Amino acid sequence: MTTSRRVADRKNEKFQKNVTKRGFVPETTVKKGSDYPVGPILLGFFVFVVIGSSLFQIIRTATSGGMA
């Protein structure tokens, strides 16, 4: 399957235009701002559970008399 010279030249020209544009990303497509994957409520709940469970473990170990 052969392509015509005109189609080949058009593809080549389009490719050459893209070569000069590489690396120049418009600023509108770049993500800006602080968009966290989790919300502040969920993050606060996670911190509460982790710190609360560690404090509970420390208190339980202290009241049982050490390593039990």
Secondary structure as the mmCIF struct_conf table of DSSP 4:
data_model
#
loop_
_struct_conf.conf_type_id
_struct_conf.id
_struct_conf.beg_label_comp_id
_struct_conf.beg_label_asym_id
_struct_conf.beg_label_seq_id
_struct_conf.end_label_comp_id
_struct_conf.end_label_asym_id
_struct_conf.end_label_seq_id
HELX_RH_AL_P HELX_RH_AL_P1 ARG A 5 LYS A 21
TURN_TY1_P TURN_TY1_P1 ARG A 22 GLY A 23
HELX_RH_3T_P HELX_RH_3T_P1 GLU A 27 THR A 29
BEND BEND1 VAL A 30 VAL A 30
BEND BEND2 GLY A 33 GLY A 33
BEND BEND3 PRO A 37 VAL A 38
HELX_RH_AL_P HELX_RH_AL_P2 PRO A 40 SER A 64
TURN_TY1_P TURN_TY1_P2 GLY A 65 GLY A 65
BEND BEND4 GLY A 66 GLY A 66
#
